[in-house]
Amino acid sequence: MQKQRPKHLDLARIRLPVPGFVSILHRVSGVALFFSLPLLIYLLHGSLSSAESFETYRAVVSHPLMKLVLLGLIWAYMHHFCAGIRFLFLDVHKGLELETARATAKTVLAVSLLLTLVLGGIALW
């Protein structure tokens, strides 16, 4: 007896588990960090070139939209870092049990958001 498979997937109805969500966010944060490298290099160059360039840098960074972008990049780095540590443990077969995997995924989300708030508060405001 053959299974009846759907002709199309209703993506709105598929519910991804927390570890899968963390995995997708890990990939998204990695892509975001890669494509933001030119911006980050520009900001670093602007802050180190001269006093006039530093003042331009401060004006750019003080804009609320840029603060939001930088806060997003801080989150991307924190999430990528925390999820990367989790995946290293998974690579050596630690934390593969279902409950442990769910707990570490939730921990990654919580810790990355907490670190984002702390570092964003220190660096941007």
N, C-alpha and C positions, 0 to 999 in steps of 0.2 A: 504494500500500500504506500503510495507516494504522499508526501506532505504537501499541503497547499501552502505555497509560499506567497507572500504579498507581491503584487506587481510593482509597487513602489513603497518606499518607507515613509511613514509619517513621522518626520523628525521631531515634530512638536510633542508627540506622545511618548517618544523613547526617553526613559529616565536613566541617566548615567549615574553609576555609583560614585561616591566621593573619591575613591582612589583614581578612577578614570577621569574625573573632573580635574584633580590635581595634576595628572599626567598631561592633559590637554593644556592646562594653564602653564605648565613647565615649558612646553613647546612654544606657546604663544609668547611667554616672557622672554625666551631665548631669541625668538625672531625680533621682538621689540628692541631688545638690547643690541642685537646686531645692526639693525637699521638705524638706531639712534647714535651709533658711534660717530658719524660726522658731526652731529649736533654737540655731542659731548666733547669732541676734540676741538671744535670751534670755541666752546665755552672755556675750555682749559687754556687754549691759546690766548683768548681774550683776557683771561684773568692774569696771565703771566707775562704778557708782552711789555706793557708800559702802564704808567699811572692813568693816562687817558683811556687806554683800552680797558683797564680795570673799571673805570667809571662807566664806560659803555656797557661792560659786562653786568655791572650792578643794576643799571637801568633796564637791561633786557630781563634779568632774573627777577626784578622786583615787580614785573607785570603779572597780574593774577593768572592769566592764561598760561604763562611760562611756568609759574609756580605749580599749577595743576599738572602740566606736562612733566616737570621734574619730580613731582610727587608720584606720578605714574611710573616713572623710570626707577625711582627708589623702590616702589613696590615690585616692579619686574625683577630688579636685582635681588631683593630679599626673598621673593618667592622662588626664583631660580636657584638661589643658594640653598635655601632650606629643602626644597624638593630634590635638589641634586644630592644632598647628604642622605636623604631618605632612599633615593634610588641606589646610592652606593651600598647601603645596608642591604637592600633587596638583591643586589648583584652578588653578595656573599651569602645569600640565603638566610638572612636575619629578618624577621618580621613578615614572613610570607603567610602566616595564618590569617584567616579572614578578619577576625576581630582586631588583631594587631595591625593589619594593613589599614583597616578603617580608622583605627585610633591614630596611627601615625599620619594618615592623610589629613585628618581633622586638625592634628597638632601643627602640621605644616601650614595650613591655612591660617590658624590662629596666630602662630608665632610670626609668620611673614607680615600679617596685618599689624600686629603689635609693634614689630620692629619698624615698619613703615611709618606708623604714627609717631614713634619716638624719634627716629632719625629725621623724618620730615619736619617735625616740630623744632628740632634743634637746628637743622640746616636752612629751613625756608622761612621760619617766622621768628 
